[in-house]
Amino acid sequence: MKRLDCKALDDNCPMAWTRERFDLPDDLLYFDGNSLGVLPAGAAADIAQTVTEEWGQGLIRGWLEADWFTLARRAGDALAPVIGATEGEVVLTDSTSVNIFKLCAALMKKSGQRKHVMMEKDNFPTDGYILEGIIDLLGRDHELQIVPRTEIVSALTENTALALLTHVNYRTGEMFDMADLTRTCRLAGVPIVWDLCHSAGAVPLRLNDWGVEYAVGCTYKFLNGGPGSTSYAYISRTALDRFSPVLTGWFSHANQFGFEEGYREADSINKMQVGTPQVLSLRGAYNGIMSYSDVPMENVREKSLKLSNLFIELAEERLSHYGFDLASPRDAQKRGSQISFYHDEGYAICQALIARNVIPDYREPHILRFGITPLYMRYVDVWDCVEIIADIMDTGAWRAFQSASRSAVT
């Protein structure tokens, strides 16, 4: 494989046109779309219009005339086909952490005699922090069980109240068989909440077909919604009627502008909302979601696997003798849309790459992550990235960053 071969792959790629949907710096190799996606081409103008015209001139009329009032639901309906859901099952609201709290607290409150709450060891830690807080809030009757990935099925018992699992591991990119685990949990009578932060927009999802009842995720990674953009919550139609929120507010009320004294929950996915939507954030999220319009997720996945397999192939040719060990599954069917490597000097190498305008990121312990984002990533980007890593290692340029203190954000 040579760079010319990669260029030929780009020239003949059926998804090459989707790169035009984004504003990308010409001199940057961006491999961090698994942490923060790039700017959709129309997003800045759309957000500016919301500020200067809809708000600046329309003022409060924007809630109806500019459809601010329905934006959270419209964005959810636009996202639904990307994750294999249907209209009315998804709403954009709050942050991922808050939505995890809302779903898990409500389900744990109704868990009866079941008191064990399960999450995966090495999961993104905030999920555990939230569960600890819920347990404390509910009077410490529940117990958090942190279980290795390979032992989750065997750890399910008649005392398991809830499982909170992340579909794609944030460090390694290892991917659960969501359909199989959902089926297993259901047979055990255990509700399961799926965290889709590293899945939506990265791999094909069929939440309805797989029997998934509850899920959350962010929109600022693969979905390109912008920094801190509004999260989403999914509740299947089959579960919606029996779900009762515990974090309640006027946007989840059955008669919102009736201003009743008592609370009555909405009979729709609106019950996952709480307060007034973050309109500017929703505008960014909506633009990011719409960058997937007319793009089948199967095509995204096909290109993702080709890009990631190329990365692994080139890295093993050029980098393995420098101590790069593949942290991601070699089996593509068990891997999301990122490639991770262990390296003892991972942080210094990451900083050296950033200095060369190549942007991956670093996660403890000693993991370099490279997000694979097919909508805008090219095969030549993968080639150039590996060549620059090899040059950094060949020349020892990474040593200049060896004693650098950790940044607040890695």
C-alpha positions as CSV (number, residue, x, y, z in Angstrom):
1,M,0.0,0.0,0.0
2,K,1.3,3.4,-1.0
3,R,-0.1,6.9,-0.6
4,L,-1.1,6.9,-4.2
5,D,-3.2,3.8,-3.6
6,C,-5.0,5.7,-0.7
7,K,-5.6,8.6,-3.0
8,A,-7.2,6.2,-5.5
9,L,-9.5,4.9,-2.8
10,D,-10.6,8.5,-2.0
11,D,-11.2,9.3,-5.7
12,N,-13.4,6.2,-6.0
13,C,-15.1,6.4,-2.6
14,P,-18.9,6.6,-2.9
15,M,-19.0,8.7,0.3
16,A,-16.4,11.2,-0.8
17,W,-19.1,13.9,-1.3
18,T,-20.1,13.9,2.4
19,R,-16.8,15.7,3.3
20,E,-18.3,18.8,1.6
21,R,-20.9,18.9,4.4
22,F,-18.3,20.2,6.9
23,D,-16.0,23.1,7.4
24,L,-12.5,21.6,7.9
25,P,-9.1,23.3,8.1
26,D,-7.0,22.4,5.1
27,D,-3.8,21.8,7.1
28,L,-5.3,19.6,9.9
29,L,-5.5,15.8,10.2
30,Y,-8.4,15.4,12.7
31,F,-8.7,12.1,14.5
32,D,-10.7,13.3,17.5
33,G,-14.2,13.2,16.1
34,N,-14.9,10.5,18.7
35,S,-14.5,13.2,21.4
36,L,-15.7,16.4,19.5
37,G,-17.0,16.3,16.0
38,V,-16.3,19.0,13.4
39,L,-18.4,22.0,12.3
40,P,-21.2,21.2,9.8
41,A,-21.0,23.7,6.9
42,G,-24.3,25.4,7.6
43,A,-24.2,25.4,11.4
44,A,-22.5,28.7,12.1
45,A,-24.8,30.6,9.8
46,D,-27.9,28.9,11.2
47,I,-26.9,29.6,14.8
48,A,-26.0,33.2,13.9
49,Q,-29.5,33.6,12.3
50,T,-31.1,32.2,15.5
51,V,-29.2,34.9,17.5
52,T,-29.5,37.9,15.2
53,E,-32.9,37.4,13.5
54,E,-35.0,34.9,15.5
55,W,-34.0,36.2,18.9
56,G,-32.6,39.6,18.0
57,Q,-35.6,40.7,15.9
58,G,-38.3,38.2,16.7
59,L,-37.7,38.0,20.4
60,I,-40.2,35.9,22.2
61,R,-42.1,35.3,19.0
62,G,-39.3,32.9,18.1
63,W,-40.9,30.1,20.2
64,L,-43.7,29.8,17.7
65,E,-42.6,31.6,14.5
66,A,-39.1,30.0,14.5
67,D,-40.4,26.7,16.0
68,W,-38.1,26.8,19.0
69,F,-40.9,25.2,21.0
70,T,-40.8,22.0,18.9
71,L,-37.1,21.9,18.1
72,A,-36.2,19.3,20.7
73,R,-38.8,16.9,19.4
74,R,-38.0,17.6,15.7
75,A,-34.3,17.0,16.3
76,G,-35.2,13.8,18.1
77,D,-37.3,12.6,15.2
78,A,-34.5,13.5,12.8
79,L,-32.1,11.4,14.9
80,A,-34.4,8.4,15.2
81,P,-33.6,6.7,11.9
82,V,-29.8,7.1,12.6
83,I,-30.2,5.0,15.7
84,G,-32.9,2.6,14.5
85,A,-35.8,4.2,16.4
86,T,-39.1,5.7,15.2
87,E,-40.7,9.1,15.5
88,G,-41.9,10.0,19.0
89,E,-39.3,7.8,20.7
90,V,-36.4,10.3,20.9
91,V,-36.0,13.8,22.3
92,L,-33.0,16.1,22.7
93,T,-32.8,17.4,26.2
94,D,-30.2,18.2,29.0
95,S,-26.8,16.4,29.1
96,T,-26.0,12.7,28.9
97,S,-25.3,12.6,32.6
98,V,-28.6,14.2,33.5
99,N,-30.5,11.8,31.2
100,I,-28.7,8.8,32.7
101,F,-29.8,10.0,36.1
102,K,-33.4,10.5,34.9
103,L,-33.7,7.0,33.4
104,C,-31.8,5.1,36.0
105,A,-33.4,6.8,39.0
106,A,-36.9,6.2,37.7
107,L,-36.1,2.5,37.0
108,M,-34.3,2.0,40.3
109,K,-37.2,3.6,42.3
110,K,-39.5,0.9,40.9
111,S,-37.1,-2.0,41.3
112,G,-39.0,-3.6,44.2
113,Q,-36.9,-6.3,46.0
114,R,-34.2,-6.2,43.4
115,K,-31.3,-4.1,44.7
116,H,-28.2,-4.8,42.7
117,V,-27.3,-2.2,40.0
118,M,-24.8,-3.3,37.4
119,M,-22.3,-1.5,35.3
120,E,-19.2,-2.5,33.4
121,K,-15.7,-2.2,34.8
122,D,-13.7,0.3,32.8
123,N,-16.8,2.1,31.7
124,F,-16.7,5.9,31.4
125,P,-16.6,6.7,35.2
126,T,-19.3,9.4,35.2
127,D,-21.9,6.6,34.8
128,G,-20.7,5.1,38.1
129,Y,-20.7,8.5,39.8
130,I,-24.3,9.0,38.8
131,L,-25.4,5.6,40.0
132,E,-23.6,6.2,43.4
133,G,-25.5,9.5,43.7
134,I,-28.9,7.8,42.9
135,I,-28.2,5.0,45.5
136,D,-27.5,7.7,48.1
137,L,-30.6,9.6,47.2
138,L,-32.8,6.5,47.4
139,G,-31.6,5.7,50.9
140,R,-28.7,3.4,50.2
141,D,-30.9,0.3,49.7
142,H,-29.3,-0.5,46.4
143,E,-25.8,-1.8,45.8
144,L,-23.5,-0.9,42.8
145,Q,-21.9,-3.9,41.2
146,I,-19.0,-3.1,38.9
147,V,-18.4,-6.2,36.7
148,P,-15.8,-7.1,34.1
149,R,-17.1,-7.1,30.6
150,T,-16.8,-10.8,30.2
151,E,-18.8,-11.6,33.4
152,I,-21.9,-9.4,32.9
153,V,-24.1,-12.3,31.7
154,S,-23.1,-14.6,34.5
155,A,-23.5,-11.8,37.1
156,L,-27.2,-11.3,36.3
157,T,-29.4,-12.7,39.1
158,E,-32.9,-12.4,40.4
159,N,-31.6,-9.6,42.6
160,T,-30.4,-7.4,39.7
161,A,-32.4,-4.3,39.5
162,L,-30.8,-2.5,36.5
163,A,-27.9,-2.7,34.1
164,L,-26.3,0.5,32.7
165,L,-24.0,-0.4,29.8
166,T,-22.0,1.5,27.2
167,H,-22.3,0.0,23.8
168,V,-18.8,1.0,22.6
169,N,-16.0,1.3,25.2
170,Y,-14.6,4.8,25.3
171,R,-11.0,3.7,25.8
172,T,-10.6,0.7,23.4
173,G,-13.6,0.9,21.1
174,E,-14.7,-2.6,22.0
175,M,-18.3,-3.1,21.2
176,F,-21.0,-5.1,22.9
177,D,-23.4,-7.3,21.1
178,M,-26.3,-5.1,22.0
179,A,-29.1,-7.3,20.6
180,D,-27.8,-10.4,22.4
181,L,-27.3,-8.6,25.8
182,T,-30.6,-6.8,25.6
183,R,-32.3,-10.2,25.0
184,T,-30.5,-11.8,27.9
185,C,-31.3,-9.0,30.3
186,R,-35.0,-9.1,29.3
187,L,-35.2,-12.8,29.9
188,A,-33.7,-12.2,33.4
189,G,-36.3,-9.5,34.0
190,V,-33.6,-6.8,34.2
191,P,-34.1,-3.4,32.5
192,I,-31.1,-2.1,30.7
193,V,-30.1,1.4,29.8
194,W,-27.7,1.8,26.9
195,D,-25.2,4.6,26.7
196,L,-24.7,5.3,23.0
197,C,-22.2,8.1,23.2
198,H,-19.6,6.3,21.0
199,S,-22.1,4.5,18.9
200,A,-24.6,6.9,17.3
201,G,-23.4,8.1,14.0
202,A,-20.5,5.7,14.2
203,V,-22.0,2.2,13.8
204,P,-25.4,1.0,12.6
205,L,-28.0,0.8,15.4
206,R,-31.4,-0.9,15.3
207,L,-32.8,-0.1,18.7
208,N,-36.4,-1.1,17.8
209,D,-35.4,-4.4,16.1
210,W,-33.1,-5.3,19.1
211,G,-35.7,-4.7,21.7
212,V,-33.9,-1.8,23.4
213,E,-36.2,0.1,25.7
214,Y,-34.0,2.8,27.1
215,A,-31.0,4.6,25.8
216,V,-29.1,7.9,26.1
217,G,-26.3,9.6,24.2
218,C,-24.5,12.8,23.3
219,T,-24.6,14.7,20.0
220,Y,-21.2,16.4,20.1
221,K,-19.0,13.4,19.1
222,F,-19.8,11.5,15.9
223,L,-23.0,13.5,15.4
224,N,-21.1,16.8,15.1
225,G,-23.5,18.9,17.2
226,G,-20.8,21.2,18.7
227,P,-19.1,21.5,22.1
228,G,-21.5,20.4,24.9
229,S,-24.5,20.2,22.5
230,T,-27.8,18.9,23.8
231,S,-28.0,15.2,24.6
232,Y,-30.8,12.8,23.7
233,A,-33.0,10.3,25.4
234,Y,-34.8,7.3,23.9
235,I,-37.7,5.4,25.3
236,S,-39.3,2.8,23.1
237,R,-43.1,3.0,22.5
238,T,-43.5,-0.3,24.3
239,A,-41.9,1.1,27.5
240,L,-43.2,4.7,27.3
241,D,-46.5,4.1,29.0
242,R,-45.0,2.4,32.1
243,F,-42.1,4.9,32.5
244,S,-42.7,7.6,35.1
245,P,-40.2,10.4,35.5
246,V,-38.7,11.3,38.8
247,L,-37.1,14.6,37.7
248,T,-40.1,16.5,36.7
249,G,-40.8,20.0,35.3
250,W,-43.1,22.0,33.2
251,F,-41.8,20.8,29.9
252,S,-42.8,17.2,30.9
253,H,-46.2,18.2,32.1
254,A,-49.3,16.9,30.4
255,N,-50.8,20.4,30.2
256,Q,-47.8,22.6,30.1
257,F,-49.5,25.9,29.6
258,G,-52.4,25.1,31.9
259,F,-50.1,26.0,34.8
260,E,-51.8,23.5,37.1
261,E,-50.7,23.3,40.7
262,G,-50.0,19.5,40.6
263,Y,-47.8,17.5,38.3
264,R,-49.2,15.2,35.6
265,E,-46.7,13.6,33.3
266,A,-47.0,13.9,29.6
267,D,-48.1,10.8,27.7
268,S,-45.3,11.1,25.1
269,I,-41.5,11.2,25.0
270,N,-41.9,14.8,26.3
271,K,-41.9,13.2,29.8
272,M,-38.1,13.0,29.5
273,Q,-37.9,16.8,29.3
274,V,-37.7,19.0,32.4
275,G,-37.2,22.7,31.8
276,T,-36.9,25.1,28.9
277,P,-34.8,23.8,26.0
278,Q,-31.4,25.2,25.2
279,V,-32.3,26.6,21.8
280,L,-28.8,27.6,20.6
281,S,-27.3,24.3,21.6
282,L,-30.2,22.5,19.9
283,R,-29.5,24.4,16.6
284,G,-26.0,23.0,16.6
285,A,-27.2,19.5,17.4
286,Y,-29.9,19.6,14.7
287,N,-27.3,20.7,12.1
288,G,-25.0,17.9,13.1
289,I,-27.8,15.3,12.9
290,M,-28.9,16.5,9.5
291,S,-25.3,15.9,8.2
292,Y,-26.4,12.2,8.2
293,S,-29.4,12.8,6.0
294,D,-29.5,10.5,2.9
295,V,-26.4,8.7,4.2
296,P,-27.2,5.0,5.1
297,M,-25.4,3.9,8.3
298,E,-24.4,0.7,6.5
299,N,-22.3,2.8,4.1
300,V,-20.8,4.7,7.0
301,R,-19.9,1.4,8.7
302,E,-18.4,0.0,5.5
303,K,-16.1,2.9,5.1
304,S,-15.3,3.0,8.8
305,L,-14.0,-0.6,8.7
306,K,-11.9,0.1,5.6
307,L,-10.3,3.1,7.2
308,S,-9.7,1.4,10.6
309,N,-8.3,-1.7,9.0
310,L,-6.0,0.4,6.9
311,F,-4.9,2.2,10.0
312,I,-4.1,-1.1,11.8
313,E,-2.3,-2.5,8.8
314,L,-0.1,0.6,8.3
315,A,0.6,1.0,12.1
316,E,1.8,-2.6,12.3
317,E,4.1,-2.1,9.4
318,R,5.6,1.2,10.6
319,L,5.1,1.4,14.4
320,S,5.0,-2.0,16.1
321,H,8.7,-2.0,16.7
322,Y,8.3,1.3,18.6
323,G,6.1,-0.3,21.3
324,F,2.6,0.5,19.9
325,D,0.3,-2.3,21.0
326,L,-3.2,-2.5,19.6
327,A,-5.7,-1.9,22.4
328,S,-8.8,-2.1,20.2
329,P,-10.3,-5.5,19.1
330,R,-8.6,-6.9,16.0
331,D,-12.0,-8.4,15.1
332,A,-13.7,-5.6,13.2
333,Q,-17.2,-6.9,14.2
334,K,-16.3,-6.3,17.9
335,R,-14.9,-2.8,17.3
336,G,-16.6,0.6,17.1
337,S,-15.2,3.5,15.0
338,Q,-11.9,4.2,16.7
339,I,-8.5,2.7,16.9
340,S,-6.6,2.7,20.2
341,F,-3.0,1.9,21.0
342,Y,-1.2,1.3,24.3
343,H,2.1,3.0,24.6
344,D,4.1,3.9,27.7
345,E,4.8,7.4,26.3
346,G,1.3,7.8,24.9
347,Y,0.8,11.3,26.3
348,A,4.1,12.7,25.0
349,I,3.4,11.2,21.5
350,C,0.0,12.7,21.5
351,Q,1.4,16.1,22.3
352,A,4.0,15.7,19.6
353,L,1.3,14.8,17.1
354,I,-0.8,17.9,18.0
355,A,2.3,20.0,17.5
356,R,2.4,18.6,13.9
357,N,-1.4,19.4,13.4
358,V,-2.5,15.8,13.8
359,I,-5.2,15.7,16.5
360,P,-5.8,12.4,18.3
361,D,-6.4,12.3,22.1
362,Y,-5.0,10.5,25.1
363,R,-6.7,8.5,27.9
364,E,-5.2,7.0,31.0
365,P,-3.7,4.5,31.3
366,H,-1.3,5.0,28.3
367,I,-3.9,4.9,25.6
368,L,-3.7,6.9,22.3
369,R,-7.1,7.1,20.6
370,F,-7.8,7.8,17.0
371,G,-11.4,8.4,16.0
372,I,-12.5,7.1,12.6
373,T,-15.1,9.5,11.1
374,P,-16.1,8.3,7.7
375,L,-18.3,11.4,6.7
376,Y,-15.2,13.6,6.4
377,M,-12.1,11.4,6.9
378,R,-10.1,10.3,3.8
379,Y,-7.8,7.3,3.2
380,V,-4.9,9.7,2.6
381,D,-5.5,11.1,6.1
382,V,-4.9,7.7,7.6
383,W,-1.7,7.3,5.5
384,D,-0.4,10.7,6.4
385,C,-1.2,10.3,10.1
386,V,0.8,7.0,10.4
387,E,3.7,8.5,8.4
388,I,3.8,11.5,10.8
389,I,3.7,9.2,13.8
390,A,6.6,7.2,12.3
391,D,8.6,10.3,11.7
392,I,8.0,11.5,15.3
393,M,9.3,8.1,16.5
394,D,12.2,7.9,14.0
395,T,13.5,11.3,15.0
396,G,12.7,11.1,18.7
397,A,10.6,14.3,18.4
398,W,8.2,13.0,21.1
399,R,11.0,13.3,23.7
400,A,10.6,17.0,23.7
401,F,7.2,16.4,25.3
402,Q,8.2,13.6,27.7
403,S,8.3,15.8,30.8
404,A,5.3,17.9,29.9
405,S,2.7,18.2,32.7
406,R,-0.7,16.8,31.9
407,S,-3.1,19.4,30.4
408,A,-6.5,19.9,32.1
409,V,-8.0,18.3,29.0
410,T,-6.1,15.3,27.4
